[in-house]
């Protein structure tokens, strides 16, 4: 908790310093919707399920997936802040080959991340940028079974992201973007039956394309 408060205090200080530049640097506000492809590691949960796989039929396994994300930002010259969020769920469905046992694993996260972004000065319509951010990864694990007692746990670890992308700016504030990120966070969960730990590692590569609108202030 103390570590999280220190991080939040640092981010608030950054925001105050950047807001202080409003009087001398032109600012802009933007919003963006994105479609993404995300490939998390899954950590202990993924490894435990892989070890059990030879004994089960697996209609669904934990894997990469797609979804939608939303971001809002505030730019000051070449620098800016970005607040973004998305939701992702990995599902595994295991049916024992010799017994009647079935298990369904659902592990999900809904990160909220604040990032500091640097926009590389360029001419024309193509504008690359780099950034790094920190935030919370509210996560939930739900396990259900046809004959065994299930399990449900929650965790909200602090995580970070590194990102690089580019915008292609059109007229009247519209723009398209392409972006790649590396996310890192681990939700801690206890074990379940033969799986020693169900902790889920959300570290992985995140690709997105988006469309947004930017207005000058």
ZILIN-V53269 format. One record per residue. RES is the residue in three letters. SS is DSSP state (A for helix, B for strand, O for the rest). PSI is psi in whole degrees, 0 to 359 (NA if undefined). D_CENTER is the distance of its C-alpha to the mean C-alpha in Angstrom with 2 decimals. Layout:
res = {RES:RES}
ss = {SS:SS}
psi = {PSI:PSI}
d_center = {D_CENTER:D_CENTER}
This chain:
res = {UNK:UNK:UNK:UNK:UNK:UNK:UNK:UNK:UNK:UNK:UNK:UNK:UNK:UNK:UNK:UNK:UNK:UNK:UNK:UNK:UNK:UNK:UNK:UNK:UNK:UNK:UNK:UNK:UNK:UNK:UNK:UNK:UNK:UNK:UNK:UNK:UNK:UNK:UNK:UNK:UNK:UNK:UNK:UNK:UNK:UNK:UNK:UNK:UNK:UNK:UNK:UNK:UNK:UNK:UNK:UNK:UNK:UNK:UNK:UNK:UNK:UNK:UNK:UNK:UNK:UNK:UNK:UNK:UNK:UNK:UNK:UNK:UNK:UNK:UNK:UNK:UNK:UNK:UNK:UNK:UNK:UNK:UNK:UNK:UNK:UNK:UNK:UNK:UNK:UNK:UNK:UNK:UNK:UNK:UNK:UNK:UNK:UNK:UNK:UNK:UNK:UNK:UNK:UNK:UNK:UNK:UNK:UNK:UNK:UNK:UNK:UNK:UNK:UNK:UNK:UNK:UNK:UNK:UNK:UNK:UNK:UNK:UNK:UNK:UNK:UNK:UNK:UNK:UNK:UNK:UNK:UNK:UNK:UNK:UNK:UNK:UNK:UNK:UNK:UNK:UNK:UNK:UNK:UNK:UNK:UNK:UNK:UNK:UNK:UNK:UNK:UNK:UNK:UNK:UNK:UNK:UNK:UNK:UNK:UNK:UNK:UNK:UNK:UNK:UNK:UNK:UNK:UNK:UNK:UNK:UNK:UNK:UNK:UNK:UNK:UNK:UNK:UNK:UNK:UNK:UNK:UNK:UNK:UNK:UNK:UNK:UNK:UNK:UNK:UNK:UNK:UNK:UNK:UNK:UNK:UNK:UNK:UNK:UNK:UNK:UNK:UNK:UNK:UNK:UNK:UNK:UNK:UNK:UNK:UNK:UNK:UNK:UNK:UNK:UNK:UNK:UNK}
ss = {O:A:A:A:A:A:A:A:A:A:A:A:A:A:A:A:A:A:A:O:O:O:O:O:O:O:B:B:B:B:B:B:B:B:B:B:B:B:B:B:O:O:A:A:A:A:A:A:A:A:A:A:A:A:A:B:B:B:B:B:O:O:O:O:B:B:B:B:B:B:B:B:B:B:B:B:O:O:B:B:B:B:B:B:B:B:O:B:B:B:B:B:B:B:B:B:O:O:O:O:O:B:B:B:B:B:B:B:B:B:B:B:B:B:B:B:B:B:B:O:O:O:O:O:O:B:B:B:B:B:B:B:B:B:B:B:B:B:B:B:B:B:B:B:B:O:O:O:O:O:B:B:B:B:B:B:B:B:B:B:B:B:B:B:B:B:B:B:B:O:A:A:A:B:B:B:B:B:B:B:B:B:B:B:O:B:B:O:O:O:O:B:O:O:B:O:O:O:O:B:B:O:O:B:B:B:B:B:B:B:B:B:B:B:B:B:O}
psi = {316:319:318:320:322:319:314:321:319:318:320:319:319:316:315:317:319:321:329:343:354:326:340:345:136:132:159:150:140:157:153:137:144:151:139:161:125:134:82:159:323:344:225:320:315:318:319:319:325:321:327:346:323:339:2:149:139:84:328:141:160:131:179:164:179:168:192:150:162:141:149:144:163:115:144:98:236:355:159:171:143:129:123:160:156:171:139:139:131:135:135:133:115:127:121:139:331:336:178:359:133:147:140:126:126:113:128:159:152:75:149:116:138:125:146:128:137:124:119:125:123:162:158:203:347:122:102:160:160:155:168:144:170:154:190:144:74:123:155:138:128:125:128:153:154:331:346:159:135:193:143:124:158:154:153:73:156:137:181:169:148:140:155:140:188:149:145:108:132:191:162:29:352:148:154:152:152:139:147:138:157:120:149:123:151:121:125:124:157:176:168:116:242:356:115:321:134:15:138:120:114:8:137:177:140:114:143:152:144:171:138:180:134:134:141:145:NA}
d_center = {20.87:22.94:20.35:17.77:20.65:21.48:18.04:18.18:21.79:21.01:18.50:21.21:23.76:21.89:21.66:25.39:26.40:24.69:26.20:29.51:29.42:29.52:33.32:33.63:30.65:29.82:26.58:24.54:22.02:19.66:17.37:15.42:14.25:12.36:12.42:9.97:10.56:8.21:10.25:9.31:12.44:13.03:15.49:18.57:18.03:17.84:20.83:22.80:22.50:23.50:26.58:27.58:27.19:30.87:32.19:30.20:29.87:26.21:25.75:21.96:19.97:16.39:15.08:12.69:12.14:11.68:10.84:10.83:8.92:10.94:11.62:14.82:16.47:19.77:21.55:24.62:26.40:24.33:21.82:19.28:16.48:13.30:11.54:8.61:6.86:6.14:7.43:7.85:11.09:13.02:16.78:19.78:23.36:26.15:29.90:32.45:34.95:38.04:37.27:36.13:32.98:29.70:26.23:22.97:19.69:16.66:13.52:10.63:7.72:7.00:5.14:7.55:7.78:11.18:12.06:15.58:16.41:19.69:21.21:23.81:27.17:28.39:30.96:30.63:27.79:25.31:23.15:20.74:18.42:16.57:14.27:12.66:10.85:10.42:9.41:9.39:7.52:10.26:10.94:14.03:16.25:19.22:22.04:25.10:28.36:31.59:33.88:31.95:30.37:26.64:24.03:21.32:19.34:16.56:14.81:12.68:12.07:11.41:9.05:8.88:7.97:10.84:11.31:14.41:15.55:18.60:20.00:23.17:24.91:27.44:30.08:29.78:26.29:24.43:22.12:20.07:17.15:15.69:12.81:11.43:8.80:8.82:6.18:8.35:9.01:11.63:12.69:16.50:18.70:22.38:24.05:25.44:28.81:28.90:25.26:25.57:21.98:19.21:16.55:13.22:11.60:7.88:8.87:9.00:9.36:7.53:10.45:11.12:14.43:15.27:18.29:18.94:21.82:22.87:25.90:27.91:28.97}
